[in-house]
Amino acid sequence: MAEAIHELGSLRLQDLGYFNLVRMKAQHGCGEYWQSRLQLRARISTMDGQPISLLALLKQGITRQGMQVRVGVAEQLAARLLVWKLPEVARAKRRAKMIANARDNGRTPTAESLAWCDWNFLITNVGAEKLNFDECFVLYGVRWQIELLFKLGHSRSENPQRILCEVYAKLLGVVIQHWIVLTGVWQIQERSLVKGCQMVREQSARLASCINDLEA
């Protein structure tokens, strides 16, 4: 197995596929920062070891909260837990998707599963002095954009010059899309970064027309 490469001061944005307490503890020990969605079945406790029921906590009426916790049982990881209640439109959409998926598989979602749809949970070892509450969620929301960069090198052509031109064109498209998202969506949590980028792609022909109109 290849040895893991650690980069001092780097920040890793990890999805649930990389949720591994041993790995995250090792990353922290090597001076790396990380952010991850919380595996909801993971055991959460206070820093002095008292168990925390997330659902009981959420029933207290909070809409956003950050706290220091320990995650796990045998392998306990000290982390900053960030909890944010989604806007009603986003909550309804998540619940509808869960109900539809369950129906397609001949199941009915539990009340607890539907309750989780109302919330976003992140854990991180980045202190609030480096990333505040809002910045953590905004930053994690663009993780998928980073993944898109790995797709830029794919081409149906075998001509090296053609492939290089395609890569440059895709990179320019990503830069323009990113500028538009930064100015129109970035600072507003209620707006979807995914939908914002989809809208840019849908309107790309009009955008290109405007760019080519030097007299506009």
N, C-alpha and C positions, 0 to 999 in steps of 0.2 A: 504494500500500500504506500502511495506517495506521501511524503511528509507534508503536513499542512504548512502553507506559507503565511506568516503573520506580519502585518505591517503596522508599526507603532503609530498610533494616532489616527488610523483609518476608521471609517464608519461602515459597518455592514448592515444593509437593509435586508432582513431575512423573512421569508414567508414560512408558513407552518411546515412545509416540507423540510426545512432546516432547523426545526425546533428540537434542540438537543441541549439539555442542561450541562452536560459534561463539556461539550464543545464550547458553549458560550462562556462557561467558567474559565476554560483554557484561553479563550480569546481575551477575556478581561485580564487574566494574569499576564498576558503578553503585551498589554497596553493598547489593545484594540477596543473600539466602541461598537456597540450593536443595538439594533432595534428589531423587534420581532412582534408579530401578533401573538397573543397569549393562547396557548392550548387550554381550552376551557375546562378540560378534565384535570388539569394540573392542580396540585394542592397548593393553596395560597395561605400564608401565615404572616403574622406580624413579625417584626424584627426580633422580638423576644419569644417567638414560637407559638403564639396563640392562633388557632385556626381562624380563617376568615371565610365566611360564606358570601360569595359575590352577589348572589340573588338577594340575600337578606340585606346586604349593603345597599343594593340598588333600589330596594323597596322603601328606603328612607327618603326618597324624593330628590336625590342628587341628580344633576345633569352633567357634571364634569368634576373630576377629582383626580388628584395625583397623590401617591403615597409610597413610602418605602416598604417593601415586603420581602419575604423569602418565598421562593418558588421551588416546589418539589418536596420529596419525602427523604429518601436516602441521600440523594444528591441535591443539596439545598443551594439555591442561587440567589444572592442578594440582588434586587432589581428595583427599579422605579416603575410602579404600575400606574398607567394612565387610562382613565375611564371617561368616555364621552358618549352621551346620549344623542342619537342621530335625530335629524329633523323628521317630522311626521311623514313627509312624502317618502323619504328614504326608508323609514321603518316599515311603512305599508308595502313598499315594493319588495323589500327583503322577505317579509312574511308571505306575500303572495307567491314569490318564487319558491320558498320552502314548501308551501302547501301544494303547489303544482308539481314539484319534483317528487314529493311524497306520494301524491295521487298516482303519478305515472308508475310508481314502484309498488302500488297496492298498499300503501301505508298511510297513517294519519300522524302528523307531527304532534309531539307532546306540548303541553302548555309551557313547560320549561324551555323547550327548544325554540318556541315562538318568542318567548321573552328575551332570549339571547339576541334575536334579530334587531332589537332596539338599540344595541350598543356596539361600540368599537372598543377593543381592549388592546393596548400595547404594553410591552415591557421593554425597558432599556437600561443600560448602565451609563447613559449620558446624563450628567447632572443638569439641573434646571438653569444653572448659570451659563451653560453652553447652549442648550436648546430648551426654550420654554414650552409650555403645554401645546400651544397652537402650532409652533414650528415643528414639533415632533410629528403631528398628524399630517401636516402639509408635506413634510419631507417624505414620510412613508408612502403618501399617496402617489408620489412620482416614481416609485420603485419600478413599476411596470414599464415606464418610459425608458429606463436604463436597459431593461431586458430587450426592448425593441432594437437597440443598437447592435445586438448580436445577430439580428436578422439581415443587416444591411449587406452582408457579403454574399448572399445567395443570388444566383443569376442562372437563367436558362441558356446563356451564351457560353461558348468555349473560347471566345475571342478575348484575350487579356485586356486590350484597349477598351472594348465594349463593356467589360465587367467593371473596369476602373471608372469609366464615365458614369455607369449606373450607381456606383458607390458614392461618387461625388454628388450626383443629383439627389440621391436619397439623403445624404448628409445636409445638403442645402435645404431640402424640404423639412428635415427635423429641426434645423435651426429656426426657420421661419415659423413653423408650428409652435416651437417653444416660446418664441417672442410673443406670439399672439396669446398663448395660454398664460404667460407671465402677466401681461397687461390686462387680461379680461377675466381670469378665473383664479389665479394663484392665491390671492388674499381672501377669498370668500369660500369658507368651508362648505356652505350649503350647495355650492356648484360642483358638479362632477368633472374632474379632470379628464376622465375617459370620454364623456360626452362632448366636452370642449374640443378635444382632439378629433373626435369623429366629425364634428361640425366643420372644423378646418378642412378635413379631407373632402367632405361633401361639397364644400364651396371652393375647392382648389382651382377649378376652371375659371370661376369669376375672379379669384384672387390673381391668377396668372394674367388674366386679361387686364386687370388694373395695373399690375406691375409693368406690363408691356406698353401701356398708354402713357407715354412720357409727357403728354400735354395735359393730363388730368391734374 
